Amino acid sequence: MISIQTILKSRTTWAVLLLFANATSAATIQYSSVAPVAGPNDVFSFTGSDVQAGSLGNINDGLTNTYAAYNQPVAGQTFTTGSYAGGYTLTAVTVRHPSYTGTYFNTTGNGGSFNLRITKPSGGTLTVLATEIVSITGDEFNTLGSATSGGTGTGKYVTFTLATPVSSLLPNTVYGFDLGSTVQPGGVAPTGSPYFQLAGIKVPTTFAGGAAYGSGANGIGNATLTSLTGDRVFHVALAIPEPCSTTAIALIGLFLLRKR
């Protein structure tokens, strides 16, 4: 017969494994010419401007808050979760590179990183729920390439899959994400830093569950949310959490106690 002590020991082992898993903060990056397939729990807006003049933070706005770049505020977007009472787990975030001309980008250099934060806004304040970092080697498949003097965007979708999914997102609640970029240690910007512009639309917007925002400076976000008019092109992958293992262990323990 399996003892309660064995079950608890097994539970402790799993807890240690989970602790090491949660210590990981290195997301992965993937580039694709095809938009992600939206699941039943996902939140997304694929509406973006085909021209620079209609994009979020267009040239007349100085392009501020539209780049994941070493010399810009982070580029963020809020969204609202669905109504499932058990809440959600966030597993990945996708943004899009614009396809119009006059955009600057570089994802081919070796060094630097993209920094993804998952946030919970309250008025003009951001609470950071998680931060994950993607170190860029230059060897990633199907990258955006480089146009450091300006060029035509690729229109590709850039997906960041979290190493540690963010669980316990409440239903019918506003959350957010933002993306920045930092220079590699000892590197010199811009060659030592990956960067690209995020596609979006200023007006008219069709997404009612949130809005674009900016935060911080020099590729690093802070606790201040700067509201913007418009939305990013984005996709947030949300999953329904699996049943709580703690509850399952308690039920097994109760069953074994009754068998004694």
MARZASE-847352 format. One record per residue (C-alpha): x, z, y; residue number from 0. Coordinates in nm, 3 decimals, m for minus. Layout:
{pt {X,Z,Y},NUM}
...
! end
This chain:
{pt {0.000,0.000,0.000},0}
{pt {0.126,m0.083,0.346},1}
{pt {0.183,0.231,0.548},2}
{pt {0.092,0.287,0.911},3}
{pt {0.463,0.350,0.976},4}
{pt {0.546,0.001,0.844},5}
{pt {0.285,m0.155,1.068},6}
{pt {0.410,0.032,1.373},7}
{pt {0.769,m0.058,1.291},8}
{pt {0.668,m0.422,1.267},9}
{pt {0.484,m0.389,1.597},10}
{pt {0.799,m0.244,1.759},11}
{pt {1.003,m0.538,1.627},12}
{pt {0.758,m0.782,1.779},13}
{pt {0.768,m0.592,2.108},14}
{pt {1.148,m0.627,2.119},15}
{pt {1.123,m0.998,2.047},16}
{pt {0.865,m1.039,2.322},17}
{pt {1.089,m0.851,2.563},18}
{pt {1.371,m1.097,2.504},19}
{pt {1.128,m1.388,2.538},20}
{pt {0.999,m1.255,2.870},21}
{pt {1.354,m1.223,3.000},22}
{pt {1.392,m1.602,2.980},23}
{pt {1.334,m1.773,3.314},24}
{pt {1.447,m2.129,3.254},25}
{pt {1.161,m2.376,3.271},26}
{pt {1.203,m2.732,3.145},27}
{pt {1.145,m3.050,3.346},28}
{pt {0.995,m3.379,3.233},29}
{pt {0.938,m3.706,3.421},30}
{pt {0.660,m3.949,3.330},31}
{pt {0.494,m4.259,3.472},32}
{pt {0.163,m4.143,3.326},33}
{pt {m0.051,m3.859,3.457},34}
{pt {m0.094,m3.560,3.225},35}
{pt {m0.415,m3.548,3.025},36}
{pt {m0.635,m3.275,3.170},37}
{pt {m0.763,m3.020,2.921},38}
{pt {m1.096,m2.838,2.947},39}
{pt {m0.944,m2.534,3.122},40}
{pt {m0.697,m2.714,3.349},41}
{pt {m0.716,m2.737,3.728},42}
{pt {m0.603,m3.058,3.895},43}
{pt {m0.630,m3.305,4.179},44}
{pt {m0.491,m3.654,4.130},45}
{pt {m0.595,m3.780,4.475},46}
{pt {m0.302,m3.882,4.694},47}
{pt {m0.235,m4.118,4.981},48}
{pt {m0.082,m4.460,4.908},49}
{pt {0.087,m4.464,5.248},50}
{pt {0.312,m4.219,5.428},51}
{pt {0.079,m4.199,5.729},52}
{pt {m0.207,m4.054,5.522},53}
{pt {m0.004,m3.812,5.317},54}
{pt {0.014,m3.440,5.356},55}
{pt {0.281,m3.362,5.615},56}
{pt {0.317,m3.725,5.721},57}
{pt {0.593,m3.859,5.943},58}
{pt {0.407,m3.747,6.255},59}
{pt {0.425,m3.388,6.125},60}
{pt {0.800,m3.409,6.070},61}
{pt {0.757,m3.410,5.690},62}
{pt {0.775,m3.031,5.687},63}
{pt {0.632,m2.859,5.378},64}
{pt {0.624,m3.177,5.171},65}
{pt {0.964,m3.163,5.001},66}
{pt {1.116,m2.955,4.727},67}
{pt {1.448,m2.956,4.911},68}
{pt {1.739,m2.735,5.011},69}
{pt {1.655,m2.760,5.385},70}
{pt {1.276,m2.724,5.374},71}
{pt {1.015,m2.453,5.309},72}
{pt {0.886,m2.454,4.955},73}
{pt {0.589,m2.682,4.890},74}
{pt {0.287,m2.497,4.750},75}
{pt {m0.073,m2.540,4.644},76}
{pt {m0.350,m2.291,4.572},77}
{pt {m0.616,m2.340,4.304},78}
{pt {m0.909,m2.150,4.154},79}
{pt {m0.939,m2.062,3.787},80}
{pt {m1.251,m2.127,3.584},81}
{pt {m1.520,m1.885,3.473},82}
{pt {m1.404,m1.790,3.123},83}
{pt {m1.439,m1.412,3.110},84}
{pt {m1.125,m1.363,2.901},85}
{pt {m0.902,m1.517,3.166},86}
{pt {m0.627,m1.775,3.130},87}
{pt {m0.259,m1.831,3.056},88}
{pt {m0.068,m2.076,3.277},89}
{pt {0.176,m2.287,3.076},90}
{pt {0.286,m2.576,3.300},91}
{pt {0.267,m2.726,3.648},92}
{pt {0.282,m3.097,3.733},93}
{pt {0.332,m3.259,4.073},94}
{pt {0.376,m3.624,4.167},95}
{pt {0.644,m3.819,4.346},96}
{pt {0.485,m4.056,4.604},97}
{pt {0.495,m4.432,4.556},98}
{pt {0.515,m4.535,4.923},99}
{pt {0.826,m4.635,5.114},100}
{pt {1.027,m4.416,5.348},101}
{pt {1.078,m4.121,5.113},102}
{pt {1.406,m3.950,5.023},103}
{pt {1.502,m3.819,4.682},104}
{pt {1.785,m3.737,4.446},105}
{pt {1.748,m3.613,4.088},106}
{pt {2.062,m3.768,3.939},107}
{pt {2.330,m3.526,4.057},108}
{pt {2.487,m3.262,3.838},109}
{pt {2.413,m2.919,3.977},110}
{pt {2.155,m2.732,4.179},111}
{pt {1.811,m2.633,4.062},112}
{pt {1.438,m2.651,4.122},113}
{pt {1.264,m2.316,4.164},114}
{pt {0.902,m2.275,4.060},115}
{pt {0.695,m1.971,4.159},116}
{pt {0.348,m1.875,4.037},117}
{pt {0.173,m1.679,4.313},118}
{pt {m0.142,m1.491,4.402},119}
{pt {m0.240,m1.535,4.768},120}
{pt {m0.426,m1.284,4.979},121}
{pt {m0.483,m1.409,5.331},122}
{pt {m0.141,m1.503,5.463},123}
{pt {0.050,m1.305,5.200},124}
{pt {0.182,m1.416,4.862},125}
{pt {0.239,m1.193,4.561},126}
{pt {0.484,m1.358,4.322},127}
{pt {0.372,m1.332,3.960},128}
{pt {0.660,m1.528,3.808},129}
{pt {0.964,m1.732,3.905},130}
{pt {1.129,m1.990,3.682},131}
{pt {1.438,m2.200,3.747},132}
{pt {1.523,m2.551,3.626},133}
{pt {1.893,m2.628,3.641},134}
{pt {1.955,m3.000,3.690},135}
{pt {2.234,m3.166,3.492},136}
{pt {2.174,m3.528,3.586},137}
{pt {2.125,m3.615,3.219},138}
{pt {1.749,m3.564,3.215},139}
{pt {1.550,m3.856,3.074},140}
{pt {1.363,m4.097,3.304},141}
{pt {1.454,m3.917,3.629},142}
{pt {1.332,m4.023,3.972},143}
{pt {1.674,m4.165,4.048},144}
{pt {1.819,m4.149,4.395},145}
{pt {1.742,m4.281,4.743},146}
{pt {1.941,m4.054,4.973},147}
{pt {1.906,m4.297,5.266},148}
{pt {1.533,m4.349,5.209},149}
{pt {1.352,m4.584,4.976},150}
{pt {1.036,m4.649,4.778},151}
{pt {0.904,m4.365,4.570},152}
{pt {0.859,m4.391,4.196},153}
{pt {0.505,m4.254,4.167},154}
{pt {0.619,m4.056,3.862},155}
{pt {0.473,m3.724,3.755},156}
{pt {0.712,m3.429,3.732},157}
{pt {0.611,m3.155,3.489},158}
{pt {0.761,m2.806,3.480},159}
{pt {0.685,m2.627,3.153},160}
{pt {0.730,m2.252,3.179},161}
{pt {0.963,m2.075,2.940},162}
{pt {0.743,m1.767,2.974},163}
{pt {0.376,m1.860,3.031},164}
{pt {0.196,m1.648,3.289},165}
{pt {m0.087,m1.464,3.117},166}
{pt {m0.380,m1.253,3.232},167}
{pt {m0.494,m1.485,3.510},168}
{pt {m0.841,m1.364,3.607},169}
{pt {m1.147,m1.592,3.607},170}
{pt {m1.285,m1.732,3.934},171}
{pt {m0.971,m1.622,4.118},172}
{pt {m0.739,m1.804,4.358},173}
{pt {m0.376,m1.843,4.249},174}
{pt {m0.099,m2.073,4.360},175}
{pt {0.233,m2.234,4.277},176}
{pt {0.520,m2.353,4.491},177}
{pt {0.835,m2.554,4.437},178}
{pt {1.171,m2.537,4.611},179}
{pt {1.530,m2.642,4.553},180}
{pt {1.868,m2.476,4.591},181}
{pt {2.224,m2.604,4.611},182}
{pt {2.455,m2.544,4.318},183}
{pt {2.702,m2.258,4.365},184}
{pt {2.992,m2.389,4.568},185}
{pt {2.816,m2.721,4.619},186}
{pt {2.760,m2.907,4.943},187}
{pt {2.411,m3.027,5.036},188}
{pt {2.264,m3.274,4.980},189}
{pt {2.486,m3.398,4.695},190}
{pt {2.481,m3.059,4.525},191}
{pt {2.105,m3.023,4.534},192}
{pt {1.814,m3.209,4.373},193}
{pt {1.522,m3.290,4.600},194}
{pt {1.210,m3.506,4.625},195}
{pt {0.889,m3.535,4.823},196}
{pt {0.557,m3.426,4.673},197}
{pt {0.264,m3.667,4.690},198}
{pt {m0.054,m3.547,4.855},199}
{pt {m0.330,m3.630,5.096},200}
{pt {m0.416,m3.487,5.435},201}
{pt {m0.771,m3.615,5.495},202}
{pt {m1.016,m3.665,5.345},203}
{pt {m0.960,m3.414,5.066},204}
{pt {m1.176,m3.403,4.755},205}
{pt {m1.038,m3.085,4.598},206}
{pt {m1.247,m2.780,4.687},207}
{pt {m1.069,m2.512,4.487},208}
{pt {m0.766,m2.456,4.709},209}
{pt {m0.529,m2.609,4.963},210}
{pt {m0.164,m2.689,5.022},211}
{pt {0.067,m2.430,5.171},212}
{pt {0.429,m2.376,5.269},213}
{pt {0.649,m2.069,5.249},214}
{pt {0.999,m1.954,5.332},215}
{pt {1.292,m2.177,5.430},216}
{pt {1.592,m2.360,5.287},217}
{pt {1.428,m2.418,4.951},218}
{pt {1.343,m2.051,4.893},219}
{pt {0.991,m1.910,4.930},220}
{pt {0.905,m1.569,5.069},221}
{pt {0.591,m1.351,5.087},222}
{pt {0.434,m1.547,5.375},223}
{pt {0.181,m1.823,5.316},224}
{pt {0.156,m2.095,5.581},225}
{pt {m0.178,m2.274,5.539},226}
{pt {m0.180,m2.654,5.557},227}
{pt {m0.454,m2.914,5.587},228}
{pt {m0.470,m3.122,5.271},229}
{pt {m0.375,m3.100,4.905},230}
{pt {m0.092,m3.193,4.673},231}
{pt {m0.134,m3.421,4.377},232}
{pt {m0.107,m3.163,4.101},233}
{pt {m0.210,m3.048,3.756},234}
{pt {m0.203,m2.688,3.634},235}
{pt {m0.223,m2.645,3.256},236}
{pt {m0.430,m2.341,3.161},237}
{pt {m0.499,m2.207,2.813},238}
{pt {m0.738,m1.943,2.687},239}
{pt {m0.527,m1.648,2.563},240}
{pt {m0.521,m1.570,2.195},241}
{pt {m0.679,m1.242,2.075},242}
{pt {m0.480,m0.934,2.167},243}
{pt {m0.232,m0.842,1.890},244}
{pt {m0.263,m0.474,1.984},245}
{pt {m0.632,m0.482,1.898},246}
{pt {m0.559,m0.652,1.567},247}
{pt {m0.298,m0.390,1.475},248}
{pt {m0.539,m0.108,1.560},249}
{pt {m0.807,m0.262,1.337},250}
{pt {m0.562,m0.300,1.048},251}
{pt {m0.453,0.060,1.090},252}
{pt {m0.813,0.182,1.090},253}
{pt {m0.884,m0.018,0.773},254}
{pt {m0.583,0.129,0.592},255}
{pt {m0.674,0.483,0.697},256}
{pt {m1.023,0.438,0.555},257}
{pt {m0.875,0.312,0.224},258}
{pt {m0.671,0.631,0.178},259}
! end
